[in-house]
Amino acid sequence: MYGELTKTRRIWKGAIAMAAVLFFLLACSPVYAGSSATQVVMLKVTPVDDITMEGGSSFVSLAQAASARSASGQVSSSYSSSSVGLERRITGAIDEAPSSQMVKIHMAAPEGARSSGYVPLSQVHRSLVTGTPDRVATDLPITYRMSSQDKNSTPAARTITFTITGD
């Protein structure tokens, strides 16, 4: 008799638990009253561009012949870039361009892009690489060439700003 009572209690406890779960599910279910709503969501993915110069500061050492009126030098570095979105362009400008000195830059282009070759830098941004595709490119060479028409001029530190813009 004790075993039947325990079995009956287990059945009732199970039935009550199932009823509680069913009640909970019905109470938490959304009520459909025949109405609906829509929402238009516009998503815009903005381009993410990044350019990184490798190796820190670069110094150009000017070499000249004793009888020369001008001097020139060259130094190399590298850069990495990543672009997301439409084709992009890399531009460059120098903070100050002394009249007796000229700095030219050549940036190798990533696969699918075009380099502008050696470009004389000025305070106005000039195109260095165009058609940069939607990808990451690393360890691309940069070559700086500097020349001075005044062999007695002292080169000063210059800041070159690189920018990635829409093509």
Backbone hydrogen bonds in HBPLUS format (Angstrom, degrees):
<---DONOR---> <-ACCEPTOR-->    atom                        ^
c    i                          cat <-CA-CA->   ^        H-A-AA   ^      H-
h    n   atom  resd res      DA  || num        DHA   H-A  angle D-A-AA Bond
n    s   type  num  typ     dist DA aas  dist angle  dist       angle   num
A0005-LEU N   A0001-MET O   3.17 MM   4  6.41 157.5  2.22 151.3 156.6     1
A0006-THR N   A0002-TYR O   3.16 MM   4  6.37 156.6  2.22 145.0 150.8     2
A0007-LYS N   A0003-GLY O   3.03 MM   4  6.18 153.5  2.10 142.0 149.4     3
A0008-THR N   A0004-GLU O   2.93 MM   4  6.10 154.0  2.00 146.3 153.0     4
A0009-ARG N   A0005-LEU O   2.95 MM   4  6.18 157.2  2.00 146.0 152.2     5
A0010-ARG N   A0006-THR O   2.98 MM   4  6.21 154.9  2.05 145.0 151.7     6
A0011-ILE N   A0007-LYS O   3.04 MM   4  6.29 152.3  2.12 143.4 150.8     7
A0012-TRP N   A0008-THR O   2.95 MM   4  6.23 162.4  1.98 152.2 156.5     8
A0013-LYS N   A0009-ARG O   2.79 MM   4  5.99 159.8  1.83 151.4 157.5     9
A0014-GLY N   A0010-ARG O   2.91 MM   4  6.03 156.5  1.97 144.1 150.5    10
A0015-ALA N   A0011-ILE O   2.88 MM   4  6.11 155.7  1.94 147.2 154.2    11
A0016-ILE N   A0012-TRP O   2.84 MM   4  6.03 159.9  1.88 150.8 156.2    12
A0017-ALA N   A0013-LYS O   2.89 MM   4  6.06 156.6  1.95 144.3 151.2    13
A0018-MET N   A0014-GLY O   2.92 MM   4  6.14 159.1  1.96 148.4 153.8    14
A0019-ALA N   A0015-ALA O   2.92 MM   4  6.12 155.3  1.98 145.5 152.5    15
A0020-ALA N   A0016-ILE O   2.90 MM   4  6.13 151.2  1.98 146.2 154.1    16
A0021-VAL N   A0017-ALA O   2.96 MM   4  6.23 158.0  2.01 149.8 155.4    17
A0022-LEU N   A0018-MET O   2.92 MM   4  6.08 163.6  1.94 149.5 154.3    18
A0023-PHE N   A0019-ALA O   2.89 MM   4  6.03 159.4  1.93 145.4 151.2    19
A0024-PHE N   A0020-ALA O   2.90 MM   4  6.08 159.6  1.94 147.3 152.9    20
A0025-LEU N   A0021-VAL O   2.90 MM   4  6.15 160.3  1.94 152.3 157.4    21
A0026-LEU N   A0022-LEU O   2.99 MM   4  6.20 161.3  2.03 150.6 155.6    22
A0027-ALA N   A0023-PHE O   2.87 MM   4  6.01 153.3  1.94 148.4 156.4    23
A0028-CYS N   A0024-PHE O   3.00 MM   4  6.12 145.6  2.12 145.3 153.5    24
A0029-SER N   A0025-LEU O   3.11 MM   4  6.07 121.9  2.46 138.2 151.0    25
A0050-ASP N   A0082-SER O   2.94 MM  32  5.25 151.3  2.02 152.5 154.5    26
A0082-SER N   A0050-ASP O   2.86 MM  32  5.25 148.8  1.95 150.4 154.8    27
A0052-THR N   A0080-SER O   2.85 MM  28  5.24 162.6  1.88 157.0 160.4    28
A0080-SER N   A0052-THR O   2.90 MM  28  5.24 152.2  1.98 148.0 156.8    29
A0054-GLU N   A0078-SER O   2.85 MM  24  5.32 170.7  1.86 152.3 149.4    30
A0063-ALA N   A0072-SER O   2.91 MM   9  5.65 174.6  1.91 145.3 144.0    31
A0072-SER N   A0063-ALA O   3.21 MM   9  5.65 161.2  2.25 150.3 150.5    32
A0068-ALA N   A0065-ALA O   3.04 MM   3  5.05 152.4  2.12 103.9 112.6    33
A0071-ALA N   A0148-SER O   2.98 MM  77  5.27 152.5  2.06 144.1 152.5    34
A0148-SER N   A0071-ALA O   2.80 MM  77  5.27 157.8  1.85 154.4 156.9    35
A0073-GLY N   A0146-MET O   2.88 MM  73  5.40 143.3  2.01 154.7 161.2    36
A0146-MET N   A0073-GLY O   2.94 MM  73  5.40 166.0  1.96 148.8 153.1    37
A0075-VAL N   A0144-TYR O   3.04 MM  69  5.39 153.2  2.12 146.3 153.1    38
A0144-TYR N   A0075-VAL O   2.83 MM  69  5.39 172.4  1.84 170.2 172.2    39
A0077-SER N   A0142-ILE O   2.86 MM  65  5.08 154.2  1.92 147.4 151.9    40
A0142-ILE N   A0077-SER O   2.97 MM  65  5.08 159.1  2.01 125.3 123.7    41
A0079-TYR N   A0140-LEU O   2.79 MM  61  5.24 145.1  1.91 141.3 152.9    42
A0140-LEU N   A0079-TYR O   2.86 MM  61  5.24 165.5  1.88 162.3 157.3    43
A0081-SER N   A0137-ALA O   2.82 MM  56  5.34 154.7  1.88 149.7 158.3    44
A0137-ALA N   A0081-SER O   2.77 MM  56  5.34 167.1  1.78 166.3 169.0    45
A0083-SER N   A0135-ARG O   3.21 MM  52  5.60 151.3  2.29 131.0 138.6    46
A0167-ASP N   A0087-GLU O   3.25 MM  80  5.80 150.3  2.34 145.4 136.6    47
A0088-ARG N   A0132-THR O   3.06 MM  44  4.88 158.7  2.11 130.5 136.5    48
A0132-THR N   A0088-ARG O   2.86 MM  44  4.88 152.5  1.93 148.4 144.1    49
A0089-ARG N   A0165-THR O   2.77 MM  76  5.26 150.7  1.85 150.5 155.3    50
A0165-THR N   A0089-ARG O   2.81 MM  76  5.26 159.5  1.85 152.9 159.1    51
A0090-ILE N   A0129-VAL O   2.80 MM  39  5.07 163.4  1.83 149.8 155.6    52
A0128-LEU N   A0090-ILE O   2.81 MM  38  5.66 169.2  1.82 161.1 161.0    53
A0129-VAL N   A0090-ILE O   3.21 MM  39  5.07 160.2  2.25 138.6 141.3    54
A0091-THR N   A0163-THR O   2.82 MM  72  5.24 161.7  1.85 153.6 159.8    55
A0163-THR N   A0091-THR O   2.97 MM  72  5.24 155.2  2.03 138.5 143.9    56
A0092-GLY N   A0126-ARG O   2.97 MM  34  5.48 147.6  2.08 143.2 152.3    57
A0126-ARG N   A0092-GLY O   2.96 MM  34  5.48 158.0  2.01 140.3 143.7    58
A0093-ALA N   A0161-THR O   3.04 MM  68  5.39 142.2  2.18 139.8 151.4    59
A0161-THR N   A0093-ALA O   2.81 MM  68  5.39 157.1  1.86 160.4 165.7    60
A0094-ILE N   A0122-SER O   2.85 MM  28  5.46 162.7  1.88 135.1 140.2    61
A0095-ASP N   A0159-THR O   2.87 MM  64  5.44 144.1  2.00 154.4 165.8    62
A0101-GLN N   A0098-PRO O   3.26 MM   3  5.43 154.7  2.33 105.5 112.9    63
A0149-GLN N   A0100-SER O   2.79 MM  49  5.27 161.4  1.83 157.4 163.3    64
A0102-MET N   A0147-SER O   2.78 MM  45  5.30 157.5  1.83 156.5 162.0    65
A0147-SER N   A0102-MET O   2.88 MM  45  5.30 153.7  1.95 148.8 157.4    66
A0121-LEU N   A0103-VAL O   2.82 MM  18  5.81 174.5  1.82 171.5 171.0    67
A0104-LYS N   A0145-ARG O   2.70 MM  41  5.05 165.8  1.72 155.0 160.2    68
A0145-ARG N   A0104-LYS O   2.80 MM  41  5.05 162.7  1.83 148.0 150.5    69
A0105-ILE N   A0119-VAL O   2.98 MM  14  5.34 152.5  2.06 132.6 138.5    70
A0119-VAL N   A0105-ILE O   2.86 MM  14  5.34 161.9  1.89 143.4 146.5    71
A0106-HIS N   A0143-THR O   2.84 MM  37  5.14 146.7  1.95 147.4 157.0    72
A0143-THR N   A0106-HIS O   2.85 MM  37  5.14 156.1  1.90 145.4 153.5    73
A0108-ALA N   A0141-PRO O   2.94 MM  33  5.54 175.5  1.94 173.0 172.1    74
A0113-ALA N   A0110-PRO O   2.96 MM   3  5.56 159.5  2.00 146.3 145.9    75
A0114-ARG N   A0130-THR O   2.82 MM  16  5.26 165.8  1.84 157.8 160.8    76
A0130-THR N   A0114-ARG O   2.82 MM  16  5.26 160.1  1.86 153.9 159.0    77
A0116-SER N   A0128-LEU O   2.85 MM  12  5.12 155.9  1.91 150.1 144.5    78
A0135-ARG N   A0133-PRO O   2.93 MM   2  5.77 120.2  2.29 112.6  96.1    79
A0153-SER N   A0150-ASP O   3.00 MM   3  5.41 166.2  2.02 115.8 120.2    80
